[in-house]
Amino acid sequence: MRARSRRLTALLVALGLAGATWTAPGGSAEDRAPEPPAVAAGNTTTVFYRLPSGWPVANIHYQPRNGPWTAVPGERMEPAACAGWVRKSVSLGDATGLLAVFNNGSGTWDNNNGQNYSLGTGTATVAGGVTGVGDPCGTTPGPEPGPTDHAEVYYFTKTRNWTATRIHYQPTGGTWTAVPGVPMEQVCADWARASVDLGQATGLRAAFNDGSGQWDNNNGADYALRTGRSTVKDGVVTPNATDPCGPPAPQDTIAPSAPTGLRAAASALTVSLSWTASTDNVAVAGYEITRSGGALGTVVRNTGAVGFADGPLTANTTYAYSLKAYDAAGNKSTSTASVSVTTGDIPPAPPGGTPLGGDPREDSIYFVMTARFNDGVTANNRGGSQHVRSGNAANDDPMFRGDFQGLVDKLDYVKGLGFSAIWITPVVLNRSDYDFHGYHGWDFHRVDPRLETPGATYQDLIDSAHAKGLKIYQDVVYNHSSRWGAKGLFEAKVFGVRDNQWSWYYDQPVQGFEYDGLTIDPNTGKSYYNGDLWSTTEPAGNTCVDWGEPTRHSSPEGYRIYSCQWPSPTSGMFPAQLYHRCWIGNWEGEDSRSCWLHEDLADFDTENPIVQKYLIDAYNRFIDMGVDGFRVDTAVHIPRVTWNRRFLPAIQQHATARFGEKGRDFFVFGEVAAFVNDKWNRGSVNHSAQFFTWKERREYSADDAAASLEQYTHEQGMGTGGQPTSRNAFLDGNAYHVPDHSEFSGMNIIDMRMHMNFGDANNAFWNAKDSDDSTNDATYNVTYVDSHDFGPNKSSVRYAGGTDAWAENMSLMWTFRGIPTLYYGSEVEFQAGKPIDCGPTCPLATTGRAYFGDHLAGQVTASDYGVVSSASGTVATTLQKPLVKHVQRLNQIRRAVPALQKGQYSTEGVSGGMAFKRRYTSGTVDSFALVAISGSATFTGVPNGTYRDAVTGDTRTVTTGSLTANPGGKGNARVYVLDLPGNPAPGKVGADGPYLR
């Protein structure tokens, strides 16, 4: 699962009102300090103030430095000796100056735009926002004022439907008019006009309103206008504009000439187009490229350049291209003749890494959100569109903060904890308003540049981790793309007429600029550019119903919402061939496998061969890079028959063909979210985690869409009692048996039932055991207490059961069947009790996804798994935390005892709470262990012989088939390992810690 983004930012931004009225420092008049007492004679300042236009009088509200403010509204100033000026002599006592603001006595203030005026002793002047010295009415003539200037402002009223319009403005360096401003004259249909005398100002800032409380202040930024004539229409300012009420400009009806010399050349999977530019009586705005052929059929692309590169396409496939030119008025030329070109072979894979291979059960996993773990290079940090609203800006904490360099820098920290595998959040280029988590994929063929830097690419991370003996498990998403679609498959357009309501959200298109999450749009200075996502005219091939029509709905600010403005499955915007077109109604019903989870998560039609190929090709690239496995997001939302027929075989076949035996060890574990304590998820076998570990048991229709429905109906009809069972996780008495994986699907699972019950370790233990006979092989289950989505019992906060409870949970996970996994920071109880996720409604620093790098500052070197040879700085302090010591020792013990890694288990003949016996036998390896956690336990019917405790080194000789263990203390454990021929017990492993002793 992932962060569920809230409705688009546009619907959540509150309108501001710049430059209106001001509240004096210190609060309301009732809160003002009393009139300051008289002071002894001392310093004095005589303040001259030039009255703004429309002010008959002025008050000065001031504070001698380090003294109290006068009472609001201050002291009345007296007329000076020259027109337009007022003055006031202020006694300062021992102060060397004062802070001052001015008002007209009727609620309109001049406070230097919130900064107050800072004045010294002697004679000071304040005029038009500029301070000076000297008597402006003295005998020494000052410079003659320059010629005055003015601005002619036209405002478009049609979109707002205002019957009256006012302009509230501030000349540059001057003061704002009184709210609500001065009336504008409706000079022609849809346009109001005002002529503004600027004096010597070079421009003005302005906001507009209807005189009744409805404002347009450019989304809180105000409009910046110049001298001369300007128009303001739907949020766009046009300086030096033609008179919109003058004679209409002649309409351009002449189409550009047709392009000539269209040529197409293929290189591998890319086609390059070139042509001779068209001409036009005004200007050519761009070119419309039509491509036919291939799996997607007819596709229309646009470019503003002369030349275009199209790809990646399908290998050895013939495509036909034609071309039209168009101008800004929408006139299109005739089409060129079609040219054909055939793509080449799939290019050889770039040099990649090699997976480490080996049984995944030998590893323990450290799970990091890469963007939140450690910041290696600040240059790729990005806050996105929600940076300010979320509160992250105030904390200097951009959502994309951690990166691959930061993770490479701390690989020794992970190894020093004892982990040998790292699960990282998705790496593909994301696109949404809040996408640091990685689950809003946009370009599945590209690594997100916000994670990479030169010398620290994704390949560099994989190679660096492997060099230290650490595997990389990559989080992948097959179920959905971002709400904008998937680049190279389908790219959604939205209705984005940049009227005065939405111009702040939709960027103007920039020719040749393409979103990559990192690069700054030269026009707006934003990295979250969306200029390629809107269109003022209906795009070619549009399938969205009622394109651009206003709906009955409005945003909280009163902005009108248009049809097709937000991506939706039911609008027809997404093609039915590639995406599902419904919302989930029943989370345990068939529709949960074939409908949208959320508006930010456009649901792929994964039963479509085109979609399947797109995803398989994309993820094969990462297999080629040498990743060691995939954690599969939202696996339950794709039918099992689709996994078993298409995706899982593709993964295994590609990994094996590329890497041989190491490829066969490629580890796939899926998220099948089931937040109930039942063995079967509310009785629905299709929505239960263990269901996905099995192959299909019958044949279905060749068409995957039909097959998915047939499978759902068949398996629901078979019910929970008709599902396969397994002994793969269980000992036969004390004997290990070769597991039967002949019916294994290829997908292992996250142990959701154990996770749900980790509020209490004993509950987790007994609930987990209850599901193991319906899982193909539960020894491969990935187990964790909490994650980036939920804590135990579907808690929305990070686990806060206390250090002792954490230690007990860890002791169980590291000794019981399955692969123990720890979410970053849990080793220091990072953010315990904090909400795991609240989207952009609160700062990340207050959540379970907070930045962890502050705990890792300094240097650390690991000489082995769980062994730190040196550490300095803050990270050295972190490594002394009690749970750090605990997990280090658990990892050391688990690595020393094969039975704890890969063994089957049994509770037969075992008394006590969390107690069990485990054994693993393969070739020359034979490992048998008796485990007791927290409380005492007695094991009967076990083999006689010598047992050595890996925790204390205690040695027991068993002659009657019985052994009693007494760990004592919550989180403590005993692991008695039997000496066997060729497999001596390791004895005490590691040093005593706060819990294992």
Beta strands, then each sheet from edge to edge (+ up, - down):
strand 1: 43-50
strand 2: 59-64
strand 3: 75-76
strand 4: 78-79
strand 5: 85-93
strand 6: 98-103
strand 7: 109-110
strand 8: 117-119
strand 9: 122-127
strand 10: 130-133
strand 11: 149-156
strand 12: 166-171
strand 13: 182-183
strand 14: 185-188
strand 15: 191-199
strand 16: 203-209
strand 17: 215-216
strand 18: 223-226
strand 19: 228-233
strand 20: 236-239
strand 21: 260-267
strand 22: 270-276
strand 23: 284-292
strand 24: 299-303
strand 25: 308-310
strand 26: 318-327
strand 27: 339-342
strand 28: 365-368
strand 29: 421-424
strand 30: 428-430
strand 31: 441-447
strand 32: 471-477
strand 33: 480-481
strand 34: 485-486
strand 35: 490-491
strand 36: 494-495
strand 37: 534-535
strand 38: 550-554
strand 39: 560-562
strand 40: 602-603
strand 41: 629-633
strand 42: 667-670
strand 43: 748-749
strand 44: 782-783
strand 45: 819-823
strand 46: 859-864
strand 47: 867-872
strand 48: 904-906
strand 49: 910-911
strand 50: 914-922
strand 51: 925-933
strand 52: 937-940
strand 53: 945-949
strand 54: 955-958
strand 55: 962-965
strand 56: 973-978
sheet 1: 4+ 5- 1+ 9+ 10-
sheet 2: 3+ 2- 6+ 7-
sheet 3: 3+ 2- 6+ 8-
sheet 4: 14+ 15- 11+ 19+ 20-
sheet 5: 13+ 12- 16+ 17-
sheet 6: 13+ 12- 16+ 18-
sheet 7: 21+ 22- 25+
sheet 8: 24+ 23- 26+ 27-
sheet 9: 43+ 42+ 41+ 32+ 29+ 28+ 45+ 44+
sheet 10: 30+ 31-
sheet 11: 33+ 40-
sheet 12: 34+ 35-
sheet 13: 36+ 37+
sheet 14: 38+ 39-
sheet 15: 46+ 47-
sheet 16: 48+ 50- 51+ 56- 53+ 54-
sheet 17: 49+ 52- 55+
end
